[in-house]
Amino acid sequence: MDKDKPTPTKRQLATQDRRRHIIEAAAACFIEQGFHQSSIRDIAKRAQISLGNLYNHFESKTALIAEIASLEAEDLDQIQEILEGDGDKQGVIDAFVIAYFNYVSQPENAVLTAEITAEAMRSPHIVEAYSENRQRIIDGVIKALSKDKVCFPGQADELAKTLLDLVESAAGRVAFSAEASKSSTLVHLRSIVRRLLSGR
């Protein structure tokens, strides 16, 4: 804990909890109804607060969807820990592929990603928030690739981005498939990544 950082007051903690509750309610609405079909009133109702109370915390739906990035960042902390773990490059990357695939292939995450991506095309500051999360993962993959000799010297950044593209596209494709299909896709994906890293 940062000793220089003041301890939050009960009021500040209550405000943080309320904001998080509103963000989670907004995410649920966006997943179930879509971004544009969800009104601020819908979100307030889902959060069980008044419209005025919601506006005390967030000025718009766009502000809410940008804040959802903070929740995503917390989810990605666990994946970041995998990338920073002990072990050889192949082992760490394989564990990352499994964890990230399982995260992205959750239907609610797939839907929310699609909604956010569509809205990000209209709102640059949303792009920035989610780009920071993705860049953290890319940096973690680059660090993991550097544990030993990188397959493609000087191209670790592109390799990391390619790995994310592979995992995200495969996971998104089977997000609404049966578990057997997801498991089969993950097996093939891990095999492809192993061959990519080994240069074979």
Buried (B, 14 or more C-beta within 10 A) or exposed (E): EEEEEEEEEEEEEEBEEBBBBBBBBBBBBBBEBEBEEBEBEBBBBBBEBEEEEBEBBBEEBBBBBBBBBEBBBEEBEEBBEBBEEEEEBBEBBBBBBBBBBBBBBEEEBBBBBBBBEEBBEEBEEBBEBBEEBBEBBBBBBBBBBEBEEBBEEEEBEEBBBBBBEBBBEBBBBBBEBEEEEBEEBBEEBBEBBBEBBEEE
